[in-house]
Amino acid sequence: MKIQECLKVVSEDEKIISPSTRMPYFPLVVKRGYGAIIEDIDGNKYIDLLSSAAAVNVGYSHPKVVEAIVNQVKNFIHYTPVYAYHEPLVRLANKLTEITPGDFKKRVAFGLSGSDANDGMIKLARAYTGRSKIISFIRSYHGSTYGALSLSAISLNMRKKIGPLLPEIYHIPYPDCYRCVFGQKEEDCNMECLKQLEIAFEYYIPVDEVAAIIMEPIAGDAGIIVPPKKFVKRIYEICKQNGILFVSEEVQQGFGRTGKWFGIEHFDVVPDAVIIGKSIASGLPLSAIIAREDIMMAWEAPAHTFTNGGCSTSCSAALATIDVIEEENLMEHTWKLGEYVKERFKKMQDEYELIGDVRGIGLSIGIDLVKDRNTRERAGEAAAKICYRCWEKGLILTFFATNVLRIQPPLVIEKEQIDRAIDIIEESVKEYLEGKISDEVLKITKGW
């Protein structure tokens, strides 16, 4: 593999780009992409298991999405919807209200990224309820604008030296059944993590001052943590009993990634609002909050307006993205392929003690690497080395939560490609266990 041109770009990048903006894994400099394949500027081709951080669900350069973008750009790239109207915005809003959960009347507010959508939801919840407090979860990630960052509780580096953050935002434990902080096993669990919320309501958070609970249906950057259905249902019930909005944060798990339009649909509850971003427009900047109409009527302009929000080109790309997911039956494909992927990794788990857990829904899968299956100590060095070796072999694989391999390919990935990808991972696991991957790669691979 030749990477001379890639290294030149990386060298220039390191001289000019803020260190706050990148978590490096390997010197990948992208030139083009198609389907589930990425090609770098040196001509190397890679199967991609990252989907540009789960932002390109229908793959790279899908002809229908490209055509929609080109046709829109030929007419006009953008005119701000703050002062004028355009048809793609209205068409997309109508479509989003159709595919999001709930048979009630909804409205849509557009933005640019999942971060600003989370910020917007804080504002909207406070405006609607007249309450100030927002509850999120420990180890959640919602973005890096001030509101989204305040909701997040996953990295000290996000918070150092930039406070104070938004007030009246509180965090409770997310139910991680593989590493329960209360030492419980799922089959014997009394939902001790939920009791932390009950304690909070009893002693220091007046329940009638809570505007919303904002929850990822799967905690993505925490390592693809899938909560028990009974936990989600109980949180939902608490919200309904106390006039609290239940908000599903679908920025990473939405738009077909779990085999349904939205991750929350696996838990038999209907949220009051849904937050989306990332994959909505196949990589173009776009986000949205979709909520019950009565909630949306609680704020007025310019409470959540952006000059470039709801860009006509992004909206056109999003409409085409939805069409592709529907016409190519990608949700069914995603579900079936996801089950197959988990089975392959579970067979590897039987052979390699390094693999402690295999979990996820659809094509949102986490492979938890451990030093010891009894202690479940995280094998962060193993994750870093394996991901680097996979890249050397033609596979884009990353990790988060220190040690969890992130399996989130474009939903259009073919079975033959996923088989080759898993073969490469197994080869790399073997080479790691045999001590064939140098410590030098740890100077490059920092990760999440």
GITA-V237380 format. One record per residue. PHI is phi as a letter, one per 20 degrees, with the letter a starting at -180 (* if undefined). BURIAL is # if it has 24 or more other ideal C-beta (glycine too) atoms within 12 Angstrom, else .. D_CENTER is the distance of its C-alpha to the mean C-alpha in whole Angstrom. Layout:
# GITA-V237380
PHI & BURIAL & D_CENTER
PHI & BURIAL & D_CENTER
This chain:
# GITA-V237380
* & . & 31
e & . & 32
c & . & 29
g & . & 32
f & . & 31
g & # & 27
f & . & 29
f & . & 31
f & . & 27
f & # & 26
f & . & 29
f & . & 29
g & . & 26
f & . & 26
e & . & 29
c & . & 28
e & . & 24
f & . & 23
f & . & 22
f & . & 19
d & . & 17
b & . & 17
d & # & 16
f & # & 18
d & # & 18
a & # & 21
f & # & 23
e & # & 21
d & # & 22
f & # & 21
d & . & 24
b & . & 23
b & # & 20
b & # & 21
m & # & 20
d & # & 18
d & # & 20
d & # & 20
d & # & 23
e & # & 24
f & . & 27
e & . & 29
n & . & 29
f & # & 27
d & # & 25
c & # & 22
f & # & 20
d & # & 16
d & # & 13
d & # & 11
l & # & 11
l & # & 11
m & # & 7
m & # & 6
d & # & 8
c & # & 11
f & # & 11
e & # & 15
n & # & 16
e & # & 18
l & # & 21
f & # & 21
g & . & 24
f & # & 24
f & # & 21
f & # & 23
f & . & 26
f & # & 25
f & # & 24
f & . & 27
f & . & 29
f & # & 28
f & . & 28
f & . & 32
e & . & 32
a & . & 31
f & . & 27
a & # & 27
c & . & 29
g & . & 27
f & # & 27
f & . & 28
d & . & 32
b & . & 32
c & . & 30
b & # & 29
f & . & 29
g & # & 25
f & # & 24
f & . & 26
f & # & 25
f & # & 21
g & # & 21
f & . & 24
f & # & 21
f & # & 18
f & # & 21
f & . & 22
e & # & 19
f & # & 17
f & # & 19
o & # & 22
e & . & 25
e & . & 26
f & . & 26
c & # & 23
c & # & 23
c & # & 20
c & # & 20
e & # & 18
b & # & 17
d & # & 15
b & # & 12
g & # & 9
f & # & 11
f & # & 15
f & # & 13
f & # & 13
g & # & 16
f & # & 18
f & # & 17
f & # & 19
f & # & 22
f & # & 22
f & # & 22
f & # & 25
f & # & 26
f & # & 26
e & # & 27
m & . & 29
d & # & 28
d & . & 26
e & # & 24
c & # & 20
d & # & 19
c & # & 16
c & # & 15
f & # & 16
m & # & 13
e & # & 10
c & # & 8
c & # & 9
p & # & 10
c & # & 13
f & # & 16
g & # & 18
f & # & 17
f & # & 13
f & # & 15
f & # & 17
f & # & 15
f & # & 13
b & # & 15
c & # & 13
b & # & 16
f & . & 19
f & . & 19
f & # & 17
d & . & 20
f & . & 23
m & . & 26
c & . & 24
f & . & 25
f & . & 26
e & # & 22
f & # & 22
f & . & 25
m & # & 25
d & # & 21
c & # & 21
c & # & 19
c & # & 20
f & # & 19
e & # & 16
f & # & 17
d & # & 17
f & # & 20
f & # & 20
c & # & 21
f & # & 22
f & . & 23
d & . & 26
m & . & 27
e & . & 27
d & . & 26
g & # & 25
f & . & 28
d & . & 30
f & . & 27
d & . & 28
l & # & 25
g & # & 26
f & # & 23
f & # & 23
f & . & 27
f & # & 25
f & # & 24
f & . & 28
f & . & 29
f & # & 28
f & # & 29
f & . & 32
d & . & 33
b & . & 31
c & # & 29
g & . & 31
f & # & 29
e & . & 30
d & # & 29
e & # & 25
e & # & 24
b & # & 20
d & # & 18
d & # & 14
c & # & 12
f & # & 9
f & # & 10
c & # & 9
f & # & 8
f & # & 5
f & # & 7
f & # & 10
o & # & 10
l & # & 9
e & # & 12
e & # & 13
f & # & 15
f & # & 19
g & . & 19
f & . & 22
f & # & 20
f & # & 18
f & . & 21
f & # & 23
g & # & 21
f & # & 21
f & . & 25
g & # & 25
f & # & 24
f & . & 26
f & . & 29
c & # & 29
m & . & 28
e & # & 24
f & # & 21
d & # & 18
d & # & 15
e & # & 12
e & # & 9
d & # & 7
g & # & 5
e & # & 2
e & # & 5
e & # & 8
l & # & 11
n & # & 12
f & # & 9
e & # & 11
n & # & 14
c & # & 15
g & # & 14
c & # & 12
g & # & 11
f & # & 13
f & # & 16
e & # & 16
d & # & 18
l & . & 20
c & # & 20
d & # & 20
f & # & 18
f & # & 20
b & # & 17
c & # & 14
d & # & 11
c & # & 10
a & # & 9
l & # & 8
e & # & 9
g & # & 12
d & # & 14
l & # & 14
o & # & 13
f & # & 16
f & # & 15
a & # & 14
b & # & 13
b & # & 14
d & # & 15
d & # & 17
b & # & 20
g & # & 23
g & . & 26
f & . & 28
f & # & 25
f & # & 24
f & . & 28
e & # & 28
c & # & 27
c & . & 29
f & . & 29
d & . & 28
f & . & 26
b & # & 22
d & . & 24
c & # & 23
g & . & 25
d & # & 23
f & # & 20
m & # & 20
g & # & 22
g & # & 24
f & # & 23
f & # & 19
f & # & 20
f & # & 22
f & # & 19
f & # & 17
f & # & 20
f & # & 21
f & # & 17
f & # & 18
g & # & 21
f & # & 20
g & # & 18
f & . & 21
f & . & 24
e & # & 22
l & . & 21
f & # & 18
f & # & 17
f & . & 20
g & # & 19
f & # & 16
f & # & 17
f & . & 20
f & # & 19
f & # & 16
f & # & 19
f & # & 21
f & # & 19
f & # & 19
f & . & 23
f & # & 23
f & # & 21
f & . & 23
f & . & 26
f & # & 25
g & # & 25
f & . & 28
e & . & 30
d & # & 28
f & . & 28
f & # & 25
e & # & 23
e & # & 22
b & # & 20
c & # & 18
b & # & 15
q & # & 13
c & # & 13
m & # & 13
d & # & 12
c & # & 9
c & # & 11
d & # & 12
d & # & 16
e & # & 17
e & # & 20
c & # & 23
f & . & 26
b & . & 28
f & . & 27
f & . & 29
e & . & 28
m & # & 24
f & . & 24
f & # & 21
e & # & 22
f & # & 21
f & # & 23
f & # & 23
f & # & 19
f & # & 20
f & # & 23
f & # & 22
f & # & 19
f & # & 22
f & # & 24
g & # & 22
f & # & 22
f & # & 25
e & # & 26
n & # & 24
c & # & 20
e & # & 17
c & # & 15
c & # & 14
c & # & 13
c & # & 11
l & # & 13
m & # & 16
b & # & 17
d & # & 14
f & # & 14
e & # & 11
d & # & 12
c & # & 9
f & # & 12
g & # & 13
f & # & 14
e & # & 18
g & # & 18
e & . & 22
g & . & 23
f & . & 25
f & # & 22
f & # & 20
f & . & 23
f & # & 24
f & # & 21
f & # & 21
g & . & 25
f & # & 24
f & # & 22
f & # & 25
g & # & 27
f & # & 25
f & # & 25
g & . & 29
f & # & 30
f & # & 28
f & . & 30
e & . & 33
m & . & 33
e & . & 32
d & # & 29
f & . & 31
f & . & 30
g & . & 30
f & # & 26
f & . & 25
f & . & 26
d & # & 24
e & # & 21
e & . & 19
m & # & 16
d & # & 13
